[in-house]
Amino acid sequence: MTVTPRFSPDTLFDDTGESAPLTAIERAQARARTAPQEIAQDVPAIEAPTTAYVNGADQYGFDQVIATDGACSGNPGPGGWAWVDELTGQSGSGGAKRTTNNIMELTAMLEAIRYADPDRSLLLRADSQYVINVVTKWAPGWRRKGWKKADGKPVANRELVEELLAAYESRSATTRIDWVRGHDGDAGNEEADRLAVIERDRNS
């Protein structure tokens, strides 16, 4: 029986027909020539979603866009808070049986900031001028004055305000807060309000 010798990529023949040892580079080239070739297959690319949960939210130029709102029946009374990620549709909400509207507005924004990635730009959208002024204007001044208002009285909801200011200032990426007119057809605001009202009613 004749056995055909198996070709070894480590052996090459010179001009005289004699085998000659290969260099490392020649061995690699020989292996490459004799290696089975893989057939390329078309793999469909996975495309990121391009449609925002809230129409137009991806046009603001921010990595994250979150609407916040609070609701309360009576002051104090049962209340609820909520935030809605306008790009992804993610949301968070909660409430209390006896609270105030200001506390719910502050809590909604605090929880939205906690949810957001601190290293990606963030646009917060709220219909409460009170909470916007607290974060961007009043709280830094209150802190400098030992948490006293201009009239010398202590700041209401100080612990919550301190938490919110610390969360806002700890963000490393660009953060902006825009005022939105409430109950005026803004989709993100309406959804945040809807969720906050559900929580308020649940605590009634």
C-alpha positions, 0 to 999 in steps of 0.5 A: 500500500502506498502512503502519500506523505502529508504536506507539512507547512514547515518543509519547503523544497529548494531548486534541486528538489531537496527539502530545506528548513523554513524560516519563521516568516516562511513557515507563517506564510506557508500556514497562511496559504494552506489554512482553510479560508472562512467564508464571510457572511453578511451579518445584519447591523444592530441599529440604535433606536432613532425615535424618541419616546416623546416626539422631538425630545432628541432635537434638544441636543442633550444625551438625556431629557427628563420631564419632572412633576409633582401633584398634591391635593390640599397643602398639606395633603396626599401627593405624588411625584414622577419623572419621565425619560423623554428619550427612552420612556423610562419613568419613576414615581412615588408619593406620600399620604401627607405632604406638600406640592413643593415637596413633591416637585423637589422630590421629582427633580431629585429622583430624576437627577439620581436616575440620570447618568452623571457623565452624560449631558442632561436637560431637565424640564419642569413646570414648577418655577419654585423648584427651578429657582431653588436649584439654580438661584436660591439654594446656593445663597441660602447655603452661604447664609447658613440656610436662612432666607433673606428675612432671616427665617429658616429654609423650608424643607432644608434637608430635601433642598440640600440633597437636591443641590448636592445631587445637582452640583455633583454632576460632571456633565452639562446640566440645564433646567428648562421651564415648561408651561404646565397643562399646555399639551407638552407631551413629556410634562403631561406624562409626568403629571399623569404619573404623579396624579396616579401616585397622589390618588393612590395615597388619598 
